Every structure is written in structure tokens, then in C-alpha cells.
Amino acid sequence: MNRNLHYFFHPESIAVIGASANPDSLGYKVMKNMMYGGFAGPVMPVNPKYESVSGVLTYAKVEDLPRVADLAVICTPPAMIPGLIQSLGRRGTKAAVVLTAGLEAESTPGGPSFQVLMLDAALKHGIRILGPNCLGLMVPGSGINASFAHTDSLTGSLAFVSQSGAFSTGVLDWAKSSGIGFSCFISLGNSADVNFSDALEYLSEDANTSAILLYIESIKDAPAFMRAATKAAQKKPVIAIKSGRVADAQKAAASHTGALAGSDEVYEAAFRQSGILRVPSIEDLFGAVETLGKAKPLKGNGLAIFSNGGGPGVMATDSLVMNQGRLARFSDATMERLNGVLPAKWSKANPVDIIGDAPPQRYVDTLKVLVDDADTAAILFINAPSAIVPSEVIAEAMLDTARNASKTVFTCWLGRDGVARAKNLFSDVRIPCFDTPEDAVQAFIHMSRYRKIQWFIAGEAEKDDWVEKLDRSRIREIFADVSGEHRDLLTEPEAKAVLAAAGLPVTNTRTASDPETCLAMAESIGYPVVLKIISPDISHKSDVGGVALNLENDEAVKAAAEAMLARVRSIRPDAQITGFSIQQMVKMPSAHELIIGSTRDPVFGPIIMFGHGGTAVEVIRDHSVALPPITRAIAEDMVNQTRVSRLLAGYRDRPKAKMEAIYEAIIRVSQLVLAFPEIAELDVNPLLANDERVTAIDARIRLAVNDG
Amino acid sequence: MNRNLHYFFHPESIAVIGASANPDSLGYKVMKNMMYGGFAGPVMPVNPKYESVSGVLTYAKVEDLPRVADLAVICTPPAMIPGLIQSLGRRGTKAAVVLTAGLEAESTPGGPSFQVLMLDAALKHGIRILGPNCLGLMVPGSGINASFAHTDSLTGSLAFVSQSGAFSTGVLDWAKSSGIGFSCFISLGNSADVNFSDALEYLSEDANTSAILLYIESIKDAPAFMRAATKAAQKKPVIAIKSGRVADAQKAAASHTGALAGSDEVYEAAFRQSGILRVPSIEDLFGAVETLGKAKPLKGNGLAIFSNGGGPGVMATDSLVMNQGRLARFSDATMERLNGVLPAKWSKANPVDIIGDAPPQRYVDTLKVLVDDADTAAILFINAPSAIVPSEVIAEAMLDTARNASKTVFTCWLGRDGVARAKNLFSDVRIPCFDTPEDAVQAFIHMSRYRKIQWFIAGEAEKDDWVEKLDRSRIREIFADVSGEHRDLLTEPEAKAVLAAAGLPVTNTRTASDPETCLAMAESIGYPVVLKIISPDISHKSDVGGVALNLENDEAVKAAAEAMLARVRSIRPDAQITGFSIQQMVKMPSAHELIIGSTRDPVFGPIIMFGHGGTAVEVIRDHSVALPPITRAIAEDMVNQTRVSRLLAGYRDRPKAKMEAIYEAIIRVSQLVLAFPEIAELDVNPLLANDERVTAIDARIRLAVNDG
């Protein structure tokens, strides 16, 4: 289908249907924008009410058009649109921009919505639809402004695809005022047909587009989106803003992981894993594209900073470290060479203060040394204007060295009018220039993040050999038993059996229907044991006193079982109690409580969560999210994103946890949920981890209800 | 002494000593700046080499000056300066700006530095010195530019006091290019005499100064600084950048709290408690002053957001919540009124999307409703330009309502050229305007933080009645014993006795010199007990196996004591072992491990730390810092700043901790360290806290070594 998208960008003729001479109408604005845009091929207005619009002969209906319109721009009332698409299709039109709003909500009495009828007609004739309810389309290079925006756009090499009309107009206005141009500007509106995936697929092949910018409010077809994004990101930078980071209110969810479904963290993971650089604001969007366009690829992540004064270097360092970046560690050779070119009282460390009295040659010499330093991946030069040497003299001296350096030299020129000439010299040769140390550092941080996500999609992360260990028939058997009893929640012993069949170490666990049977089970497992209640109606057993730890003998087991039964019955008289689970009391000295979970995100499907576990999991809020399949590299990245990873690394007399066992456990859960889509929710909590092993102490699995 | 500062700002005559006709010299630049500045009173150059400089008759020496110079600007070589100050003093000069660098390092052979000699002379004659090694002084309103900056400054009402010359020139350039003016611009240089405290004290009374901006690298006389800052902050906004947030490397420190000495967190606490609004960048500095100058005082912390499109409102909400701000919760009355003025498909919540087709009256109506909402403390209006109603038409319609509102209306006009007229309309009546939702939200966040720190210094936080419970003579006795034995580290039982004498609950603890005595002590305390090694050379007992928990009987105590002795002797053969401590094994179900500590900051003196305790304290890194005296309000604020506060609030079956007991414990420690300045370091870790009480389980106190 994608081949037809071509007609949006390179039509030879355009019809404006609903073009109008009434200055208050959409059709007036669109026709004016089209004529003002400078499109070469014929623009043909269609409207039975007028003989001409914007000075162009107007046709009463589609059938009257003197030639096929490759692209139609439609701003008529909703009810007319399905018929118009039919007519256009019969004439051979292949693409339509529908600006009109309200097609989803309106219909003939009792009939399907006009949107459905429009899509039916489009499908029949192979017409692609952009919109409805969108601001329109601009392809400045072809003179196309098929929009009702209040301004036009300059020609450039950035493609912008937006889901928000309001935001788009702001961006257009700002970009034009700033001299930034676009290869195309696409407002998706309702995305009834053309969506982000289509746009990404087309733009990744578009020679006029050097980078793709997205403003995303929500994604519909996630697998297609991720495929298209990954493909595009391998060819050119894809940078996105996704609004709605903050949910209005915390959702109540039965499982710990369940609460993550639909959360912003899932988008974050999806972007990272598909190679999209996510930024928080419009300023960052254009800042990042500017940097990625001008910068040389990073080969490490150390930043060298140098400046003609101490303060700005320190401010830049603050900003770097607070954004999880790091200073380059200079080699001895670098230090020796710096001592050679700098006065005795230089800062003797990164950031390098070359002292305010520096003559131009000292700037050049310093830059040359830093370019050669092994741990330096990029260099940030900060200039404070001074009466000693004008900034433009410094810029002239450094220009060739900076331009020809094998590493990116980010520059920050403090001030404005007094450093404008210096800045222009550097900008003209495409060296990144910034107004503040913070902005320059942010650009480097974007570069570093971009390097990391590129590594994710470059396939390096895929080289793992974690052979699947799933005992599929055993798991199918357990699920069949559960479904057979019309349950969706597995008992704890069932859940653990599933985990064991997926290759996760679990504690030895048995079930008993009454306190007496508990005794026999406890003896067969061996004391001490843990006793837990089993009820399909109780998610969090400890909340109702449904867990007794460290029971040492028969008496203790019996007493605990009877007391537990009485307590749970009184607290939750509604709950059906099906028995007890008895398991060995695990002795794992110095173990950490972790959680591994999975749930189904409404957009992205299964997600995997790793974090700091235990009963306080929701209060501690320390976890990371990724989309399966999880490779070893992704598992390691997931662990490193959490605060608990610092504890796992060991401290004082507590040894480092066996990290490989943790990564493997995450991967086993990933393999399990991919193989069994019927798993709606899964929580392994706690997963105990120490320096020798990991063990699942408790587990919870809920199956999707299937009434088939 | 401060009265003489007057001569820096309102001199009637100025001498430029070292004024020069050589264009490469500092004296040339300074004299040119002075003459260009437009100062009315005589500017008298002094230099024996020239008859005139910058067209002004030049005097050979200070003695030749035809009249007293109220202010002298000095840029001669270091060696001349002490003599010059003498001469100036004899003539009656009261203030001098010393631009020259190197006075600290240079001296006559074997003599004191020129800086010391200069200060001696200044003290003798009552001359105040700004510098040395500074960029100079500007008082644009009086035409004074006594600096060698590359640019001059506009007149305005902001005072800027800076410790970085390099940064200052950048700020000057940027401010002038942006049309921002100053009441004065002070470069402190080495602060040999005039420092931040002097400047704050003077500027707080200066009628030409509406706000004070500081660029701080380090503070010397902290108590004076805090007094001056608090006094100034009660009169006008004091906003600071403090660079050096990030220490180059983590310091190794013997105690948990000790590592905080000299850290950025102490500055953060000092600023907060003295009413200074700290911001991270120059942009924020001017952004915050702009906002505080234009905004109406906040009476709460809920923000109402409204916009003519969904996207921008969501972006603003993201930014708000990520910066710890919150949306206003609309009352039912507000919702009802909004339903009355908005179309049916409005967002039905805060942020309010009034829909892109809104006519001007709908903007006005919405604004009126939001101004009346009880939980709304301020309003953010975001406009996306549209072809439907031009932004300036909307601005005109809203102008009077926004200006006369009882609450601040922050506005964000997306775009640039297309919204410039709308923005100017609002700017002209001093309504804050921003380019991006993020900047507007940041301004509101600054306001909220400013409101909170104002509350701290307004004295509200002081109304507490925690009567001191110190048993001073008991504590003095213990300290005397320790000093008598030439120790600086207290044993654990001694430290606990001190805490008990300060009113903190501690576990019952005894000491024993050998394993046999341990038995008797254990019996007198009652089983089970905890056994710990006592050694002045071992800070972290658990690291060397020096702690045995939950010993149930005589045998267990004896075995543990003997094994411990052998183990510690083999691991730390260097350590002197003075015995054992035996204490009750505390049974506090559901207790949290907390830490309260204190250390001496080299700048600010005693600091108090609260945080998540236990052996992983350095890895968890979850704490807050404040300066004593700690009031109940500050204690509560300290606890709320930590992540562990969420655990203390209770979750699942774990009850809320007894917060008053925690606050009290923090206050008791504050009282203790204030009363006993000889306490160099103190750690209470862990302090167990549950729903009933708190108890100090372990403690460590180190005294400052006093060889007197």
C-alpha cells in the first residue's frame, strides 16, 4: 500500500475540494495557502457555488475536473466525504488530505459513521487518506501547503510528523521565525488511514529527509510502529516527543506489574528498543536534530571541557554529571602535554581552565591535545568574552583545528551580541554552537543516548545464546487444569510449577487442603517451613495475615494453620479458601528481594519488569521496563537502570549478587510470556538473589479469560 | 564598617590609578570604560608616565590629586598597591576597587604577601577593598564602569554579585543584548575584604535594587553570610547560582555523615534555610527574577492550565509533575461553571482544553472561572497560533481580566513571529510571558519554591516547644573520661550514654573486658542479647565480623565472644581491642532502619543529616541535610525529602511509623551538637523506628582533637 504515499509528496496536480471565497471558511484559507505555496502543477478548486476561488477557475464537481488530481485536499462537510472519495477514486486519484473534523461522530441515521464509509471507499479505489481532522500537509520543496495553518514553512531537510494540531502551529511558527525548514510537515489528525508507521516507512527512504521528528500522543499498531521506527532509525535520526508522561492518577491494579500497563515507561522502553531518541521538549527536539546533523559519531562517552575561566567549566561539569554523563579521564600523556602548553596555574584536571589571559595559540594547542586524548569522545569549548582577546580572534585561530578534528567540538559562546561574530564563524562550518553550558552539555547527552540506542538496534545486543528451556507440555497441562476449573488465577504452587517449567529456580512447594495435611507435607519437605493461604480471591496474602514464616515443628505448623484459617475467614469472609501451600523456609544469607514481572500493555503487548521487590514494592518504586524478547544485553541494562543494582553490586561485608543468574531469570520470564500469550499477568516477588543463586519465593500468574 | 560601602556606589570623585595610554594594558581599558560610562564627578587618572589618558589630565601620584577621590580604581603592579592604599588613606579615600591579580602570591623576599600589606593599610585608614583580582564594579545608574569588561551595562534594578570573572562577562554581554539592566554589577574577585555578606547587607537597604542575584563558587564566613542573606531575603528576592554541585570524586570518610562535610548538599540546605532561591543556570536566574518581579504572591500550590488544544496542556502537565509540582483540583462549583462556558467536548479536567475553534469570549470566560477556583494558586494559559482567531485578538480580549486577576496568570505563546504582537500586549502590562510550556512551568515551580523558603525565614517554622532535655554534666563527664584517655572516638556504650543524656531512647548496653564477663552482663540484661566488639580502631564493626545478633543463652554468648575475638584479631591485627558491648536484642516488629548523623562542615559548621539507615547507607544514598537548630517544621521537611519517608508512611500490613518520635530524635541530636561543639562526628545508625517508638541500636561519636 505504501507506494501510494508517493502522491502526497510528489503530485503533479491537486484538487482543493470545498475551496471557498468566504474568508471565514476553511476552504478559503486552504486555497489561499495552496496558491501562495508556489506549487507548479495545476491547483484545481472544486465548489459548485463559485466560478473562481483565489483567482482560479473553479469546477462544480469532481467529475468536471479537466484532468486527474493526483492529490485531493478535502474540506467539505463530513456527509459529503464518502461520496467524494468514490468520485475521486473513479477518476484515478490516489491520495487525499481530509481536513474536515467530525467524521467519526457523524453518520446518516442508523448508518455507519462517515469515517467508516470514507475508508471503505478509499480501500476500494486504493486511495490513501491523511486525516481526517488534521491541520494538513506541507511539502515546501514542491510548493505544497495543503493546510489551514496560519503560516507557511521554509524548505529544509527535516520531516515533522505530528499528532497535535495545536502543537504543530506553534512549531511551524517558531521554526519559520528561527530559519528552520522542513522536507515535509505532516499533521496526522485522527490517523484513520495514514499513521506513524506509514510516515516512518516512507520518510526513511525519502532522499529529501535527513531526520524524522515525531510528536506522539498515542500509538495504535505498535508492532508495525516499532518495525518501521527501527528500520528508519537505522538510516537517519528519528527523534520523538511523547506527551502524557504523567498519568492523571495512579491506577489501582491487582498486581505490581499490572499497574505498568499503559504507562509512560512502556513507551520509553519501546522507543529505546526501536532506536528512537526521545526528548522532553520542542527545544530539545530541534536541539537534538541540530546536534546529530552536525556531530561526528561518538566512540566513547567521556567529555573533555575547556574554558578561559573556571566558573563556566564547573557549571558545565555540574550539568554533565547531573545528567548521568561523565568527564573524560585524561591519560598521563595528555596531562604531560597539557602541562607543556598551559601556564603553571592551570586547573590540572578536566575541566581544563586555560586561564583568562590566554593568547589565541593556547586555545589551539589545548584543543589539539584534547583531540588526541584516548578517553575523550567529544570536546566542549566554552568561551567567556574578554577585553584581552576578542572572541572572534579566538574563533578564527581555532577554526581549522576544530573543523578538522576527528571528534566533535561542541562550543558555547557566553553572551550574545559580543560573541555573535565568533559564533557565526563556527556555525558556518557546521560546528555546533550553544548559548549556555547547559544546552551544550544537553546536546552531548543526546549524542550519548543516541549512541546507546543505536547500539541496541544495530544487532549487537542480539548475540546471546540463552537457549530456551521451556517445558511447554507441562505448562500447557497446568493452564488446562486452571481453565478447566474456570479459574484465571493460578495458585501459588501452580504458578511456581510454571516458573520451574520455564527454567526458573523455585522453592520446593506443596499444597494441603487442611491443617492436618499441612503436617505431612511439612515433614516431607523438612523443617523449617513457610505456610501460606491459598485463595483465588486473595492477591496479597500478607495483607490478611495469610503468611507464616519459619515454622520449626509440627506444633507450630498446626497452630499457624488453624490461626491463619480463622483470621482470613474473619477478615475476608467473601474469599473462597482452597487450602494451604507449604514450602521450605529458604536460608539464603545476605539475599536481596527482587521482583520480575510481566503484564500486557494495551498498546505494546507483553512487557517485562525488573525491580526491587518485597512487600514494599509499590512504595519503593524502583524498577525498569523492557519489551520482550529480552537479550542478555537488555537484561543487564534493565538491572543497571534500577537503584537496587547498587545494592546488588555488594557493599561492606555483603558480597556481590550472582548477576548472571538474575539476567537469566529475566530472560526465562521473557521466554515464558512470549511462548504463552495467555499469560495476562505474572509476578515473581520476591525473587531472592545472593552471591550463589536466585530463587523464586512467591509467584502469581493470571491467565487472560478466554470464553472461546 | 559597612557604612563605607556607600562610597563604592555613590562616589563624587574617582581616581583611576594605573590609567594608561597603552591600548594593550588594563589601565587603558579601565580608563576608557570609566570615561565612556558617563560618570558626572571628576575621573582623575594617576600615572607618572603620561600627561593625559583618554583625553584627561593625568596626575603623577596620589598626593598630586587636586581633590580627594572618594573611590579609587587600581590596576598597577602588585608591589605598588600597599603603598598606594597608604597614600589614598592619608588623602581620605574610603573605597578602592583593586583589579590587579597576584597580590596573594607575591611579596618582597621573606615578607608578608602584598595582599596582607594592602589589608593592613586599608584597615588602618578605614578603606574598604573590592577585589583584588576582580573584573571590577559597575553602577550604571551613576555612570560608573570601573571595570575592564568588554562591554558596558544598561541601568536597571537588579544587583548582580559574582565570584567568577569569566561568568560575569558572559552575563553582562547576554543581559545587554537582551535589554536587561542592573542597579550594580559587582565582581568580588578574591574577596580579600568586601564579600557576599557585605554586598547583601548593603544591597538589602539599597532603594535602587529590587532583587539580588548571586553567582557563588564558595562562601568563607558562613554565619555572617547566612545572617545577611536572611535579612536581605526578607526584603527582596535573593537568587543564587552555586557552581560545583558535583564533587570531582567521592571522598573517603570514616563516618557516614562525615562524607557530607563540604558537599553541595550543605550549601543547598544553607540556602533554603536562609531564604535564598537557588537555581541551576543563568537562564533560570534571570527567568526567576523576572517571574518573582511580575508575579502575585502564591497562596497555595495548585496550578490550573488551559489551552486552545490538548497537546500543549499535556506537555505542561508532564513538566509540572516531573518537577514535583501539582495540578489544581477543581471544585465542583468550578467544574459546573466550566461546563457552562465550554463546549460539550472539553477535556472535563485540569488541564482544560477549550478546543481549537474557541472564539475570544471563551478564553475570557474560562480565565474568570479559574481565577475563582479555590485550589488554584496560579494559572497557566497556553496559546497555539491558529488561522481561526489570531493570537493578538485573543490577547486583547483577555488582557484586562488577566491583569486584574487576584492570581498570577503565566502565559505561553507557542511560536515566535506569529505571536509576537500578542506577547507584547501582555509583556507591556507585566504579565509573565514564555516561549515554551516548560519554561512557564519552571517559573511557577520557582514561585512555589520561593514561597516555601519564605515560609522558612518568616519565623513560622520557629514556633516549636521542644524543651531541651540535655543532661550536660553527665555528657561533660563522659567527654572528660574520653579526653583523659587521649582518645577521640567514644566506645559504643559511651556514645549511647551521651545520646541517652541528650534525651534519645537507646538500647540497654553494658561493657565487658573479656568473654567471661560478657556472660554476667548478658544475664543482667536478659536474653536474647547482641554482642559487639569494642575497638577505637574499628569504625564499622560488621565489616570485620564484630557483631553477633540474637544470642539466646550463655553458651551462645561465650562461643560468639571467643570466635569474634579470634576473627577480629586475625583480620585486623593492628586494632586495639578494649572489650565487648552487650546489649538487649531489640524486638521491634516492622521497624525501619534510619540514620541520624551530624558532622562539622568546613564552611557552615555543624550539620544534621537524616536518612535511610542500616549497613547499606552509603549505597542507598537516601538522606537529607539541614543546619541546626532544627525545629519541628525543619525536621518534618527533612524526613519528607527522603524516599524512606514513603516507607515510614506505612504500606500493606506495615503500620505508619511514629513520626513525632522521629522528629524528636532529630531535634535531640541537633540540641546535642549545638551544646557540645567538641562533637566532630556523630552517627546514630541504625535508629529503629516503628509505630510505637524509636530506639538507637548503634551509635558512634568522635570528638574533635584538642591539644590545648
Boltz contact constraints between the chains, C-beta under 6 A:
constraints:
  - contact:
      token1: [A, 29]
      token2: [B, 387]
      max_distance: 6.0
  - contact:
      token1: [A, 148]
      token2: [B, 387]
      max_distance: 6.0
  - contact:
      token1: [A, 150]
      token2: [B, 385]
      max_distance: 6.0
  - contact:
      token1: [A, 150]
      token2: [B, 387]
      max_distance: 6.0
  - contact:
      token1: [A, 150]
      token2: [B, 418]
      max_distance: 6.0
  - contact:
      token1: [A, 151]
      token2: [B, 418]
      max_distance: 6.0
  - contact:
      token1: [A, 164]
      token2: [B, 311]
      max_distance: 6.0
  - contact:
      token1: [A, 166]
      token2: [B, 309]
      max_distance: 6.0
  - contact:
      token1: [A, 166]
      token2: [B, 311]
      max_distance: 6.0
  - contact:
      token1: [A, 166]
      token2: [B, 312]
      max_distance: 6.0
  - contact:
      token1: [A, 166]
      token2: [B, 384]
      max_distance: 6.0
  - contact:
      token1: [A, 167]
      token2: [B, 311]
      max_distance: 6.0
  - contact:
      token1: [A, 167]
      token2: [B, 312]
      max_distance: 6.0
  - contact:
      token1: [A, 169]
      token2: [B, 384]
      max_distance: 6.0
  - contact:
      token1: [A, 169]
      token2: [B, 385]
      max_distance: 6.0
  - contact:
      token1: [A, 169]
      token2: [B, 386]
      max_distance: 6.0
  - contact:
      token1: [A, 170]
      token2: [B, 384]
      max_distance: 6.0
  - contact:
      token1: [A, 170]
      token2: [B, 414]
      max_distance: 6.0
  - contact:
      token1: [A, 170]
      token2: [B, 415]
      max_distance: 6.0
  - contact:
      token1: [A, 173]
      token2: [B, 385]
      max_distance: 6.0
  - contact:
      token1: [A, 173]
      token2: [B, 415]
      max_distance: 6.0
  - contact:
      token1: [A, 173]
      token2: [B, 416]
      max_distance: 6.0
  - contact:
      token1: [A, 173]
      token2: [B, 418]
      max_distance: 6.0
  - contact:
      token1: [A, 174]
      token2: [B, 415]
      max_distance: 6.0
  - contact:
      token1: [A, 174]
      token2: [B, 416]
      max_distance: 6.0
  - contact:
      token1: [A, 177]
      token2: [B, 416]
      max_distance: 6.0
  - contact:
      token1: [A, 177]
      token2: [B, 417]
      max_distance: 6.0
  - contact:
      token1: [A, 243]
      token2: [B, 311]
      max_distance: 6.0
  - contact:
      token1: [A, 243]
      token2: [B, 314]
      max_distance: 6.0
  - contact:
      token1: [A, 243]
      token2: [B, 315]
      max_distance: 6.0
  - contact:
      token1: [A, 244]
      token2: [B, 314]
      max_distance: 6.0
  - contact:
      token1: [A, 245]
      token2: [B, 318]
      max_distance: 6.0
  - contact:
      token1: [A, 246]
      token2: [B, 317]
      max_distance: 6.0
  - contact:
      token1: [A, 246]
      token2: [B, 318]
      max_distance: 6.0
  - contact:
      token1: [A, 246]
      token2: [B, 321]
      max_distance: 6.0
  - contact:
      token1: [A, 281]
      token2: [B, 438]
      max_distance: 6.0
  - contact:
      token1: [A, 309]
      token2: [B, 166]
      max_distance: 6.0
  - contact:
      token1: [A, 311]
      token2: [B, 164]
      max_distance: 6.0
  - contact:
      token1: [A, 311]
      token2: [B, 166]
      max_distance: 6.0
  - contact:
      token1: [A, 311]
      token2: [B, 167]
      max_distance: 6.0
  - contact:
      token1: [A, 311]
      token2: [B, 243]
      max_distance: 6.0
  - contact:
      token1: [A, 312]
      token2: [B, 166]
      max_distance: 6.0
  - contact:
      token1: [A, 312]
      token2: [B, 167]
      max_distance: 6.0
  - contact:
      token1: [A, 314]
      token2: [B, 243]
      max_distance: 6.0
  - contact:
      token1: [A, 314]
      token2: [B, 244]
      max_distance: 6.0
  - contact:
      token1: [A, 315]
      token2: [B, 243]
      max_distance: 6.0
  - contact:
      token1: [A, 317]
      token2: [B, 246]
      max_distance: 6.0
  - contact:
      token1: [A, 318]
      token2: [B, 245]
      max_distance: 6.0
  - contact:
      token1: [A, 318]
      token2: [B, 246]
      max_distance: 6.0
  - contact:
      token1: [A, 321]
      token2: [B, 246]
      max_distance: 6.0
  - contact:
      token1: [A, 384]
      token2: [B, 166]
      max_distance: 6.0
  - contact:
      token1: [A, 384]
      token2: [B, 169]
      max_distance: 6.0
  - contact:
      token1: [A, 384]
      token2: [B, 170]
      max_distance: 6.0
  - contact:
      token1: [A, 385]
      token2: [B, 150]
      max_distance: 6.0
  - contact:
      token1: [A, 385]
      token2: [B, 169]
      max_distance: 6.0
  - contact:
      token1: [A, 385]
      token2: [B, 173]
      max_distance: 6.0
  - contact:
      token1: [A, 386]
      token2: [B, 169]
      max_distance: 6.0
  - contact:
      token1: [A, 387]
      token2: [B, 29]
      max_distance: 6.0
  - contact:
      token1: [A, 387]
      token2: [B, 148]
      max_distance: 6.0
  - contact:
      token1: [A, 387]
      token2: [B, 150]
      max_distance: 6.0
  - contact:
      token1: [A, 414]
      token2: [B, 170]
      max_distance: 6.0
  - contact:
      token1: [A, 415]
      token2: [B, 170]
      max_distance: 6.0
  - contact:
      token1: [A, 415]
      token2: [B, 173]
      max_distance: 6.0
  - contact:
      token1: [A, 415]
      token2: [B, 174]
      max_distance: 6.0
  - contact:
      token1: [A, 416]
      token2: [B, 173]
      max_distance: 6.0
  - contact:
      token1: [A, 416]
      token2: [B, 174]
      max_distance: 6.0
  - contact:
      token1: [A, 416]
      token2: [B, 177]
      max_distance: 6.0
  - contact:
      token1: [A, 417]
      token2: [B, 177]
      max_distance: 6.0
  - contact:
      token1: [A, 418]
      token2: [B, 150]
      max_distance: 6.0
  - contact:
      token1: [A, 418]
      token2: [B, 151]
      max_distance: 6.0
  - contact:
      token1: [A, 418]
      token2: [B, 173]
      max_distance: 6.0
  - contact:
      token1: [A, 438]
      token2: [B, 281]
      max_distance: 6.0
  - contact:
      token1: [A, 542]
      token2: [B, 653]
      max_distance: 6.0
  - contact:
      token1: [A, 543]
      token2: [B, 652]
      max_distance: 6.0
  - contact:
      token1: [A, 543]
      token2: [B, 653]
      max_distance: 6.0
  - contact:
      token1: [A, 615]
      token2: [B, 652]
      max_distance: 6.0
  - contact:
      token1: [A, 616]
      token2: [B, 647]
      max_distance: 6.0
  - contact:
      token1: [A, 616]
      token2: [B, 651]
      max_distance: 6.0
  - contact:
      token1: [A, 619]
      token2: [B, 646]
      max_distance: 6.0
  - contact:
      token1: [A, 619]
      token2: [B, 647]
      max_distance: 6.0
  - contact:
      token1: [A, 619]
      token2: [B, 651]
      max_distance: 6.0
  - contact:
      token1: [A, 646]
      token2: [B, 619]
      max_distance: 6.0
  - contact:
      token1: [A, 647]
      token2: [B, 616]
      max_distance: 6.0
  - contact:
      token1: [A, 647]
      token2: [B, 619]
      max_distance: 6.0
  - contact:
      token1: [A, 651]
      token2: [B, 616]
      max_distance: 6.0
  - contact:
      token1: [A, 651]
      token2: [B, 619]
      max_distance: 6.0
  - contact:
      token1: [A, 652]
      token2: [B, 543]
      max_distance: 6.0
  - contact:
      token1: [A, 652]
      token2: [B, 615]
      max_distance: 6.0
  - contact:
      token1: [A, 653]
      token2: [B, 542]
      max_distance: 6.0
  - contact:
      token1: [A, 653]
      token2: [B, 543]
      max_distance: 6.0
